[in-house]
């Protein structure tokens, strides 16, 4: 039987510890050639509304450990401006609804194992990366996190950061006062830590060992001029990279790795976070296609180290408590989804969760 696993069931079984362990194992397998993935590919098509475009995104990967997965998402993308704040928005069918699916298969017999809603898992794998970056690059005695953002990504990152460091204080700012106050109260209760609600974004930097920008902004929101010595930086949103001032101050840059080149075509190796194809390529696109921009690749090659460099002992990562460090995944999204989805499938099956449908519905007698 093939399982349909919804977000509620994923949330019941998937812990942050499971997520981080699955991601680390996947990155190790990539480094030794036991796993493979490709960069994310987007297809963008203008809609009849000139302020919106359709975007289909997919990423895939698999491993000799037993699983292959492709993650697919179907979005209408647009941008919203509120004063100087520009955010990327999306929906499927109607605002507030989204379509993201993970198709998980067995590499042993090709069997369709599961279709999994990607919403909860998506947040967990992004936050898990944040936790891995902090685990290997933040100061061992990091106690204070400064955070921009108070939404879902902020909540999940708090879980991942608490899983790898004994944090004692959160300093948080987001544009809506009620949201940042509610988030602060929730985190104080959940983790028994001191929380400072900041009325200005610049206040989150003072004394912070970890600075995390976790927003849906379409433009950078960090202010690198305010980073203190020894800070580790995380950045979600804001075009995928920190602001220029942060980039200039980074001493060590951990990029987990890069998707390998196709067999026999080393010239086609790409370090881009995603690759896009567009209908009407000269017309304006939104979201990840904003102003014709490309997904970033290796940003600071002279300061770059990889996950493999650290776990194999080539480098310790941070070599001084005063260094400013930054971590990001690279273009390994496909390697994340087979690993975390495979773990979700195992846990859901063991607990009798998910909706069973006959696998025969997906099989045929006509050779494909």
BELDA-V733185 format. One record per backbone hydrogen bond with DSSP energy under -0.5 kcal/mol. NH is the residue of the N-H (numbers start at 0). CO is the residue of the C=O. If there is no record, write none. Layout:
NH:CO, NH:CO
This chain:
1:356, 2:112, 3:354, 4:2, 4:114, 5:3, 9:5, 10:6, 11:7, 12:8, 13:9, 14:12, 18:14, 19:15, 20:16, 21:17, 22:18, 23:19, 24:20, 25:21, 26:22, 27:23, 28:24, 29:25, 30:26, 31:27, 32:29, 33:28, 34:28, 35:61, 37:59, 39:272, 40:57, 41:274, 42:55, 43:276, 44:53, 46:48, 46:51, 49:47, 51:48, 52:76, 53:44, 54:74, 55:42, 56:54, 56:72, 57:40, 58:70, 60:68, 61:35, 62:66, 63:33, 65:62, 67:104, 68:60, 69:102, 70:58, 71:100, 72:56, 73:98, 74:54, 74:72, 75:90, 76:52, 76:74, 77:88, 79:86, 81:84, 84:81, 85:83, 86:79, 86:84, 87:215, 88:77, 88:86, 90:75, 91:93, 91:96, 93:91, 96:93, 98:73, 99:97, 100:71, 101:115, 102:69, 103:101, 103:113, 104:67, 105:110, 106:65, 109:105, 112:103, 112:110, 113:103, 114:2, 115:101, 116:4, 117:99, 121:117, 122:118, 123:119, 124:120, 125:121, 126:122, 127:123, 128:124, 129:125, 130:126, 131:127, 132:128, 133:129, 134:130, 135:131, 136:132, 137:133, 141:138, 144:168, 145:209, 146:170, 147:211, 148:146, 148:172, 154:150, 155:151, 156:152, 157:153, 158:154, 159:155, 160:156, 161:157, 162:158, 163:159, 163:160, 164:160, 166:164, 167:142, 168:142, 169:193, 170:144, 171:169, 171:195, 172:146, 176:174, 179:175, 180:176, 181:177, 182:178, 183:179, 184:180, 185:181, 186:182, 187:183, 188:184, 189:185, 190:186, 191:187, 193:167, 195:169, 196:194, 197:171, 197:195, 202:199, 203:200, 204:201, 207:204, 208:143, 209:143, 210:231, 211:145, 212:233, 213:147, 213:211, 214:235, 217:85, 218:85, 225:222, 226:223, 229:321, 230:227, 231:208, 232:324, 233:210, 235:212, 237:216, 238:216, 239:236, 240:237, 246:242, 247:243, 248:244, 248:245, 249:245, 250:323, 251:323, 252:302, 253:251, 253:325, 254:252, 254:304, 255:253, 255:327, 256:328, 264:261, 267:264, 268:265, 272:295, 274:39, 276:41, 278:43, 282:279, 288:285, 289:286, 290:284, 291:288, 292:289, 294:273, 298:296, 302:299, 303:299, 303:300, 304:252, 306:255, 307:255, 309:305, 310:306, 311:307, 312:309, 313:308, 314:308, 317:135, 317:315, 322:319, 324:230, 324:322, 325:251, 326:232, 327:253, 330:256, 333:37, 334:331, 335:331, 335:332, 336:332, 337:333, 338:334, 339:335, 340:336, 341:337, 342:338, 343:339, 344:340, 345:341, 346:342, 347:343, 348:344, 349:345, 350:346, 351:348, 352:347, 354:3, 355:353, 356:1, 360:357, 361:358, 362:359, 366:364
